[in-house]
Amino acid sequence: MSIETAFDIPFVAKMALREKQIQQNYRPIIGVHKWFARRPGSLFRALTLAEFSKSSLSESYFYSHNFSGRKVADPFMGGGTPLIEANRVGCDVTGFDINPMAAWIVREEIKHIDIKEYRKKASDLIDALRDEIGHLYVTDCPHYGDVDCPVKYFLWVKTIDCGSCEMNFDLFPGYLISENARHPKNVLVCPVCGDLNEVEDRKNPGFCKSCQAELKTKGPAGRGHCPCPHCGHGNEYPRKGEGALKHRLFAIEYYNPIRKDGHKGRFFKKPDTKDLNRVEEAQVRSRDLQPQFIPNEEILAGDETNRLHRWGYRYYREMFSDRQLLGLEQSCRLIAGIGDERIRHALATNLSDLLRYQNLLCRYDTWALKSLDIFSVHGFPVGHVQCESNLLGIINGKGVNVGSGGWSNIIDKYSKAKKYCDAPFEVRHKGSRKVQIPIQGEWIGEQLNGDRLRKISIHCADATSVALESQSLDAVFTDPPYFGNVQYGELMDFCYVWLRRLVGKEAEGFWRESTRTQEELTGNVTRSWGLPHFTAGLARVYKHMADALKPGAPLVFTFHHNKLDAYFAVGVAILDAGLICSATLPCPAEMGGSIHIHGTASSIVDTVFVCRHTGRIPECWLFQTSEKLTEIVAHDLAQLSAAGRKPTTGDSRCIIFGHLTRMAIWNLKEYWNPNLTTEKKLEIFSESLKSLTDPEQIFAQLKEKKSSPIAAGPLFFAAEMKLRTINAITF
Ligand SMILES: C[S@@+](CC[C@H](N)C(=O)[O-])C[C@H]1O[C@@H](n2cnc3c(N)ncnc32)[C@H](O)[C@@H]1O
């Protein structure tokens, strides 16, 4: 079998869509540590099986495989999805990533751990933390009078000193802290006395129960402007040179285990004197700390980090509350004292992952009533209202986590991830029921129960810096950077500056002060890295990998971008590598509800580029007219629809761009001169692609087709399969 013939678009799309709804239920391994833009594991399982298995994908997907002896590489492994899927089915794997955090995380995913021992040490850690700082995470319940209830979330608002009267005031963009969705009523902060009010109708909220002031949902702060409530002076913020804004604790969501069952909804309160004293204690203790682990690093300028600079943040440590700094420093000290290296490394990884919830850039979701971690979008959005989660985490009487963002949540997630490595499963839908199917015989790692050994080599390096034996690889599966879509180095430095202090001497590549490097392939305005930089780097890596492929073996990668130009880089890289693109296949790869995608026409669909030195390509895919391309795209869209994805304009765009790229490669392959300058090659590629057709024309033709829909599913698919076998062209 080969991917071109065995890849079943509706089947894979369905699996990927389900997985991306709640990825940790389908691929718990992602719980080891955050990585950005992870593609669905189901997609890479499907690609691996489509290439190596002899049976159809829908049959083979739920069965165990062992392709031992096959060699697979990933030059851009990130969080390791393609690599782990190949390892799980027995392949020997080689992975590269220029970011030391990626190499660390993939090793953590792969290395076996004694889960029982890990859980024991983790619970010792929480106990020790509770002794030290547990009293800073409790509050008294004003509803029932119970004392020392665990706090779920502290809510903080940014404040500023008035430029005229110098009085300090809050920067509330809105006063709503809870919608009446998961809580019976809307909860509003009083703009005058700060008390919390539960109201039925947030359009007509009425008056504050404590001071009778008029309640409002909309606050005065926004677009960098807020009038002073004391003197009316119009203040601009953030102000250059004044540093990061201060925060004031204004609300608490807590958990009352005794009253929970008889109480409707959540527990909210305005902080009382004891709560404010706890804030003060944390302030004093954190000031008196002689920190060993709190990072001193400055935040470097960058496309994403410049936003932090605009808000006055200069050092990473300024992104945390005093209580967070205190708790994180204590956590690090406890972890550093653990003798067992495997467990110490696991807990250090956990701390690094915990950071994304334990900082004062987290926001509070007023609908879901939970913390949104700093990486809920691929950037550093700075809010006016920030959310601090309980560092320890809260476990209810049934042993289940309440709330998010604490140690107990992270430990739970990590344990599930490592259990999954020893006993992976797939999830099959039977009607509305989801059934976990254990895939007995498959496992993730180097060694299971000390018996079998698989070859795994992980490198924190650019792939081209490591020699690969010619004709040694059975496949390259990868998910490269999508030009400048995600600034991996800039984002990961946030975790790295802490983790480096904990394990820096024991980790590959951690000698660097930042995960950013000249070798990172991305588009970045701050660093003046444009398309030629990205193209040249991608081409270098693909050429290096292609030279190591066995004859006819594939280099397969996912890609999507909203701009056509980004595909020129892909085309040039494939041609420079001496490969031909034998298929471009659509697959949903992100979650429609993702915050950075939700409500936009953006694509969640990736194009899977399948490239080989030699192979066969169905003649019907080699289009000469825009009508033919429209038919191919309509077919792709129909197959996605059959899987339950209603394609957006963005999806269609990415699919069209993918096919145009494939066809331009086909047309240029015989005359391609890799020795030209990158700029010239980009120009040639762009001209060739644009001469095929105008993507807008395909959009128009697709719209017309809507009235006479393409038959999706088996009929069309069967017809095309026939074409494939009859009219395949060898290249
Ligand atoms: C799209 S991500 C990979 C995501 C990954 N497949 C996953 O499942 O998480 C692309 C990766 O390429 C890495 N990268 C960028 N330039 C590189 C280079 N020159 N050599 C190796 N890796 C590089 C980035 O650090 C990033 O981790």
The ligand as an SDF file (V2000), in Angstrom:
LIG
                    3D

 27 29  0  0  0  0  0  0  0  0999 V2000
    5.0920   22.7660   13.8280 C   0  0  0  0  0  0  0  0  0  0  0  0
    6.2840   22.4530   15.0360 S   0  0  0  0  0  0  0  0  0  0  0  0
    6.2370   20.7770   15.1900 C   0  0  0  0  0  0  0  0  0  0  0  0
    5.0540   20.3400   15.9870 C   0  0  0  0  0  0  0  0  0  0  0  0
    5.1290   18.9000   16.3170 C   0  0  0  0  0  0  0  0  0  0  0  0
    4.9110   18.0680   15.1780 N   0  0  0  0  0  0  0  0  0  0  0  0
    4.2220   18.5100   17.4480 C   0  0  0  0  0  0  0  0  0  0  0  0
    3.5420   17.5320   17.3370 O   0  0  0  0  0  0  0  0  0  0  0  0
    4.2190   19.1760   18.4490 O   0  0  0  0  0  0  0  0  0  0  0  0
    7.7360   22.8510   14.1930 C   0  0  0  0  0  0  0  0  0  0  0  0
    8.9960   22.7030   14.9820 C   0  0  0  0  0  0  0  0  0  0  0  0
   10.1140   23.0160   14.1560 O   0  0  0  0  0  0  0  0  0  0  0  0
   11.1500   23.4570   15.0030 C   0  0  0  0  0  0  0  0  0  0  0  0
   12.2160   24.0740   14.2020 N   0  0  0  0  0  0  0  0  0  0  0  0
   12.2600   25.2950   13.6570 C   0  0  0  0  0  0  0  0  0  0  0  0
   13.4140   25.4550   12.9900 N   0  0  0  0  0  0  0  0  0  0  0  0
   14.1120   24.3190   13.0990 C   0  0  0  0  0  0  0  0  0  0  0  0
   15.3690   23.8600   12.6020 C   0  0  0  0  0  0  0  0  0  0  0  0
   16.1610   24.6190   11.8840 N   0  0  0  0  0  0  0  0  0  0  0  0
   15.7420   22.5970   12.9010 N   0  0  0  0  0  0  0  0  0  0  0  0
   14.9710   21.7910   13.6560 C   0  0  0  0  0  0  0  0  0  0  0  0
   13.7870   22.1910   14.1560 N   0  0  0  0  0  0  0  0  0  0  0  0
   13.3500   23.4240   13.8800 C   0  0  0  0  0  0  0  0  0  0  0  0
   10.4500   24.3640   15.9800 C   0  0  0  0  0  0  0  0  0  0  0  0
   11.2120   24.5110   17.1460 O   0  0  0  0  0  0  0  0  0  0  0  0
    9.1400   23.5990   16.1990 C   0  0  0  0  0  0  0  0  0  0  0  0
    9.2140   22.8020   17.3100 O   0  0  0  0  0  0  0  0  0  0  0  0
  1  2  1  0
  2  3  1  0
  2 10  1  0
  3  4  1  0
  4  5  1  0
  5  6  1  0
  5  7  1  0
  7  8  2  0
  7  9  1  0
 10 11  1  0
 11 12  1  0
 11 26  1  0
 12 13  1  0
 13 14  1  0
 13 24  1  0
 14 15  1  0
 14 23  1  0
 15 16  2  0
 16 17  1  0
 17 18  1  0
 17 23  2  0
 18 19  1  0
 18 20  2  0
 20 21  1  0
 21 22  2  0
 22 23  1  0
 24 25  1  0
 24 26  1  0
 26 27  1  0
M  CHG  2   2   1   9  -1
M  END
$$$$
